């Protein structure tokens, strides 16, 4: 009995640690890579392509389960804007402008490498930050990292997520089908009416979310957008008993410890068989890699510097330049969202594997650089 109790306490401590979700995501992705480059490759690919109902296993993960990830992201965005780190314009300015710089500069670098043809479709891939991975690395860096940096990174990643949702909706939507689209709009209108009535019951929203997801899928808009739309319509309050807070609490554990690792397992499994130096140095791979590893930090640091020089806002004196550079490198961990956009930009093509190589390798390098800088001795800001 004592051993079981200790095991429960250990498991509880492990999964409550801020780094746990990022570690789970990395581990699952590494297992996927191992499967794709071992004797299990055929079984791995066969399992992902099994048709279960109208979709394959891979599609259920990427289109259905990831809609729950976007639902959680939408709930977090709404909560932060209403009552969290982004509730006032003074709080939004620094992470908002830094996030904008961290989107514009990487996109520009990618386009410089891939400015013609189909390759241009991937311009948004290096603009995202993986919040679970980045916060996990930040937690591993320990107590010497000022607490204000966690707030900044969380707010920046949330603005990044909002930008990614807008980009997906505007630029990665296929041919629209009017009838399913009209059905989705009708459900949204009903949910708006329900929200205005001030009901505090979650069940009608969750029930309506299923046909909303299906109709969005059939309309040609990526179904994960339905998750964000549903999140924005969930009633919010100022206490932990509000529908928004209850649903966020319900989704947090399964999304971070089941859905995201499963997504990493299914999509990070890239076969390295036959990969050449030329492919590693292709414009696609280099464009994404350089944009994430260098473009993201440059964009974030440039925005921070401009705001400081203009006197608009800045970090407190306890945050040194080493901290700023370290946190800027963590913003270069694209991973989940970058992989997701890559799948949308290059569906079913050989190009997506080159893109994934750039995302995976440079996200790991960005994480290592950020960790080393944040763990190192502080450099006094001048």
C-alpha positions in Angstrom: 0.0 0.0 0.0 2.8 2.4 0.9 4.5 1.7 -2.4 1.3 2.4 -4.3 0.8 5.6 -2.4 4.3 6.7 -3.2 3.8 5.9 -6.8 0.7 8.0 -6.9 2.5 10.9 -5.2 5.4 10.6 -7.7 3.0 10.5 -10.7 1.1 13.5 -9.3 4.3 15.5 -8.8 5.6 14.5 -12.3 2.4 15.5 -14.2 2.0 18.8 -12.2 5.5 20.0 -13.0 5.5 22.7 -15.6 8.1 20.9 -17.7 6.2 17.6 -17.8 4.0 18.4 -20.9 7.0 19.5 -22.9 9.0 16.4 -21.9 6.0 14.2 -22.9 5.8 15.9 -26.2 9.5 15.5 -26.9 9.5 11.9 -25.8 6.5 11.0 -28.0 8.0 12.7 -31.0 11.3 10.8 -30.5 9.4 7.5 -30.3 7.6 8.5 -33.6 11.0 9.2 -35.2 12.3 5.9 -33.9 9.4 4.0 -35.4 9.8 5.7 -38.8 13.5 4.7 -38.9 13.4 1.1 -37.6 11.8 -2.2 -38.5 8.5 -0.8 -37.2 8.3 1.7 -40.1 5.8 -0.4 -42.1 3.5 -1.0 -39.1 3.8 2.6 -38.0 2.7 4.0 -41.4 0.0 1.3 -41.8 -1.5 2.2 -38.4 -1.6 5.9 -39.3 -3.3 5.3 -42.6 -6.0 2.9 -41.3 -9.4 4.2 -42.3 -11.7 4.5 -39.3 -15.1 5.8 -40.5 -14.7 8.8 -42.8 -11.1 9.6 -41.8 -7.8 7.8 -41.4 -6.2 7.6 -37.9 -3.7 10.4 -38.9 -6.7 12.6 -40.0 -8.6 11.9 -36.7 -5.5 13.1 -34.8 -4.8 16.1 -37.0 -8.3 17.2 -37.8 -10.4 16.0 -34.8 -8.2 15.7 -31.7 -6.3 18.9 -32.6 -9.6 20.7 -32.8 -9.7 20.1 -29.0 -6.2 21.6 -28.7 -7.4 24.7 -30.6 -10.5 24.8 -28.3 -8.2 24.9 -25.3 -6.0 27.5 -27.0 -9.1 29.6 -27.7 -10.3 29.3 -24.1 -6.8 30.4 -22.9 -6.7 33.4 -25.3 -10.2 34.5 -24.2 -9.4 34.2 -20.5 -6.1 36.0 -20.8 -7.8 38.9 -22.7 -10.7 39.2 -20.3 -8.9 38.8 -16.9 -5.4 37.6 -17.4 -2.0 38.8 -18.6 -3.6 40.5 -21.6 -6.5 42.2 -19.9 -5.1 45.7 -20.3 -3.5 47.5 -23.2 -0.4 48.2 -21.1 0.0 44.5 -20.5 -0.6 43.6 -24.2 1.9 46.0 -25.7 5.2 44.3 -24.9 4.3 40.6 -25.7 2.0 41.7 -28.5 4.7 43.8 -30.4 7.3 41.1 -29.6 5.0 38.4 -31.0 4.4 40.5 -34.2 8.2 40.9 -34.7 8.6 37.2 -34.1 6.1 36.5 -36.9 7.2 39.1 -39.5 11.0 38.5 -39.4 10.8 34.7 -39.7 8.2 34.9 -42.5 10.5 37.4 -44.4 13.5 35.1 -44.0 11.5 32.1 -45.2 10.3 34.0 -48.3 13.9 35.1 -49.0 14.8 31.4 -49.3 11.5 30.4 -51.1 10.2 33.3 -53.0 8.6 31.5 -55.9 6.3 28.5 -56.8 4.5 26.2 -54.4 7.3 26.6 -51.8 5.9 30.1 -51.0 2.9 28.5 -49.4 5.0 27.7 -46.4 5.7 31.3 -45.4 3.7 31.0 -42.1 5.4 27.8 -40.9 8.2 29.5 -38.9 5.9 32.2 -37.3 4.6 30.1 -34.5 5.8 29.3 -30.9 5.1 26.0 -29.2 3.9 27.1 -25.8 4.2 23.6 -24.1 7.7 23.0 -25.3 8.9 26.5 -24.6 7.4 26.7 -21.1 8.8 23.3 -20.4 12.3 24.4 -21.2 11.8 27.6 -19.2 10.8 25.5 -16.2 13.9 23.3 -16.6 16.0 26.4 -16.4 15.1 26.7 -12.8 14.5 29.4 -10.2 17.2 31.8 -11.4 14.9 32.9 -14.3 12.8 35.9 -13.2 9.1 35.2 -12.9 8.2 38.0 -15.2 9.7 36.1 -18.1 7.2 33.2 -17.7 4.4 35.8 -17.9 6.0 37.4 -21.0 6.5 34.0 -22.7 3.0 32.8 -22.0 1.4 36.0 -23.2 3.6 36.1 -26.4 2.8 32.4 -27.2 -0.9 33.1 -26.7 -0.7 36.1 -29.2 1.3 33.8 -31.5 -1.5 31.2 -31.3 -4.1 33.8 -32.1 -2.0 34.9 -35.1 -1.7 31.2 -36.2 -5.5 30.7 -36.0 -6.1 33.8 -38.2 -3.4 32.7 -40.7 -4.9 29.2 -40.9 -8.4 30.6 -41.4 -7.4 33.1 -44.1 -4.6 31.4 -46.0 -5.0 27.7 -45.6 -8.7 27.2 -46.4 -9.5 25.1 -49.4 -12.4 25.4 -51.9 -15.5 26.5 -49.9 -18.7 24.5 -50.0 -21.6 26.8 -49.3 -24.2 24.4 -47.9 -22.1 23.0 -45.0 -20.7 26.5 -44.5 -24.3 27.9 -44.1 -25.0 25.1 -41.6 -21.9 26.0 -39.5 -23.0 29.6 -39.5 -26.5 28.7 -38.4 -25.0 26.8 -35.4 -22.7 29.7 -34.6 -25.8 32.0 -34.6 -27.6 29.7 -32.2 -24.6 29.6 -29.9 -24.4 33.4 -29.9 -28.0 33.6 -28.9 -27.4 31.1 -26.1 -24.4 33.0 -24.9 -26.4 36.2 -24.7 -29.0 34.5 -22.6 -26.3 34.1 -19.9 -26.7 30.3 -19.4 -24.0 28.7 -17.3 -24.5 25.1 -18.6 -21.7 23.6 -20.8 -23.6 20.7 -22.3 -25.4 22.7 -25.1 -22.2 24.2 -26.3 -20.3 20.8 -26.3 -23.3 19.1 -28.0 -23.4 21.8 -30.7 -19.6 21.7 -31.1 -19.8 18.2 -32.7 -21.9 19.2 -35.8 -20.1 22.5 -35.9 -16.8 20.6 -36.3 -18.2 18.3 -38.9 -19.8 21.1 -41.0 -16.6 23.2 -40.8 -14.7 20.2 -42.1 -17.1 19.7 -45.0 -17.2 23.4 -45.8 -13.5 23.5 -46.8 -12.3 25.5 -43.7 -9.9 23.6 -41.6 -12.0 22.0 -38.8 -9.6 23.2 -36.0 -11.0 26.7 -36.6 -14.3 25.4 -35.2 -12.6 24.7 -31.9 -11.5 28.4 -31.6 -14.9 29.7 -32.6 -16.6 27.5 -30.0 -14.1 28.7 -27.4 -14.9 32.3 -28.0 -18.6 31.6 -27.5 -18.2 29.7 -24.2 -19.5 32.0 -21.3 -16.8 33.5 -19.1 -17.0 34.7 -15.6 -14.7 36.0 -12.9 -14.4 32.8 -10.9 -13.3 29.2 -11.3 -16.9 28.0 -11.6 -17.6 29.8 -14.9 -18.2 27.5 -18.0 -14.9 28.7 -19.5 -12.8 27.9 -16.5 -14.5 24.5 -16.0 -14.0 23.5 -19.6 -10.4 24.8 -19.6 -9.7 22.7 -16.5 -11.4 19.6 -18.1 -9.3 19.9 -21.3 -5.9 20.9 -19.9 -4.7 17.5 -18.8 -5.9 15.3 -21.8 -4.7 17.9 -24.3 -1.2 18.4 -22.9 -0.5 14.8 -21.9 -2.5 12.8 -24.5 -3.4 14.8 -27.6 -0.2 16.8 -28.1 2.1 13.8 -27.5 -0.1 11.7 -29.9 0.2 14.5 -32.5 4.0 14.5 -32.0 4.1 10.7 -32.4 2.0 10.8 -35.6 3.7 13.7 -37.3 7.3 13.8 -36.1 8.0 10.4 -37.5 10.2 11.2 -40.5 12.2 8.5 -42.3 15.8 9.6 -42.6 16.5 6.8 -45.1 18.0 8.3 -48.2 18.2 11.8 -46.8 21.1 13.6 -48.4 23.2 16.6 -47.5 21.5 18.4 -50.5 18.1 17.8 -49.0 19.2 19.1 -45.6 20.5 22.2 -47.3 17.5 22.7 -49.6 15.8 26.1 -49.6 12.7 24.6 -47.8 14.7 23.1 -44.9 17.1 26.0 -44.6 14.3 28.6 -45.0 12.3 27.1 -42.0 15.4 26.3 -40.0 17.1 29.7 -40.3 13.7 31.5 -39.8 13.1 29.6 -36.5 16.6 29.5 -35.1 17.6 33.1 -36.0 14.6 34.9 -37.4 12.4 34.4 -34.3 15.0 35.6 -31.8 15.9 38.6 -34.0 12.3 39.5 -34.5 11.5 39.3 -30.8 14.7 41.1 -29.6 14.2 43.8 -32.3 10.7 44.5 -31.1 11.8 44.6 -27.5 14.6 47.0 -28.3 12.4 49.3 -30.3 9.9 49.5 -27.5 12.6 50.2 -24.9 14.2 53.0 -27.1 10.8 54.6 -27.7 10.2 54.6 -23.9 6.9 52.8 -24.4 7.5 49.8 -22.2 10.3 47.5 -21.0 11.3 44.7 -18.7 12.2 45.5 -15.0 15.9 45.9 -14.3 16.1 42.3 -12.9 15.7 41.0 -16.5 19.2 41.2 -18.2 20.1 40.9 -21.8 21.1 37.3 -21.3 17.6 36.6 -20.1 16.1 38.5 -23.1 18.2 36.6 -25.6 17.5 33.3 -23.9 13.7 33.9 -23.9 13.9 35.0 -27.6 15.6 31.7 -28.5 12.8 29.8 -26.7 10.3 31.6 -29.0 12.1 29.9 -31.9 10.7 26.5 -30.8 8.0 26.1 -33.4 7.3 22.4 -33.2 3.6 21.6 -32.7 2.1 24.6 -34.5 4.8 24.8 -37.1 4.3 21.1 -37.9 0.6 21.7 -38.1 0.9 24.5 -40.5 3.4 22.5 -42.6 0.8 19.7 -43.0 -1.7 22.3 -44.2 0.7 24.0 -46.5 2.1 20.9 -48.2 -0.5 18.1 -47.8 0.7 14.7 -48.9 3.8 16.0 -50.7 7.5 15.1 -50.3 8.2 18.7 -49.4 6.6 18.3 -46.0 9.4 15.9 -44.9 12.1 18.5 -45.7 10.1 21.1 -43.8 9.7 18.8 -40.8 13.5 18.2 -40.7 14.0 22.0 -40.5 11.3 22.4 -37.8 12.5 19.5 -35.6 16.2 20.1 -35.8 16.1 23.8 -35.3 13.4 23.7 -32.6 15.7 21.5 -30.6 18.7 23.8 -31.2 16.6 26.9 -30.3 15.5 25.1 -27.1 19.1 24.2 -26.2 20.4 27.8 -26.8 17.6 29.2 -24.7 18.2 26.8 -21.9 22.0 27.4 -21.8 21.5 31.2 -21.8 18.8 31.2 -19.1 20.8 28.8 -16.9 24.0 30.8 -17.2 25.3 33.6 -15.0 23.4 36.8 -15.5 25.0 39.7 -17.4 24.3 43.1 -16.0 22.3 45.2 -18.3 23.9 48.5 -19.2 
